[in-house]
């Protein structure tokens, strides 16, 4: 079985069984470009860095902190913030991953998450560092910081 067959026959159904792409507000982004590639000069770039999947829930890309590796049969989870690693039986649901990522209740963050993001039909996607910057600004506003 090659990589595309593994995705289609094993990974995609497992993600859908967990609710990804099924639960309202959840989305699976495949072949998501993280960076466009190193600039070499003369208008050329190196190979773009892409993630096979990015899981999005309530306008937030959740798998930036939580990463999962799989061969289609087993799932290995890593929390990039704490460094905790473990094998898991199934992917977490969108709500479970949302609760893991944002363990503290924050009314402002939840309110911001309901605002739709205009991505021009999928054409425009923020880069990972832009997403992180926006998340930090919204968190600062939500916690009442006067200066960012």
Secondary structure by P-SEA (a helix, b strand, c coil): ccaaaaaaccaaaaaaaacccccccbbbbcccccccccccccccccbbbbbcbbbbcccccccccbbbbccccbbbbbcccccbbbbbcccccaaaaaaaacccccaaaaaaaacccccccccccccaaaaaaaaaaaaaaaaccccc
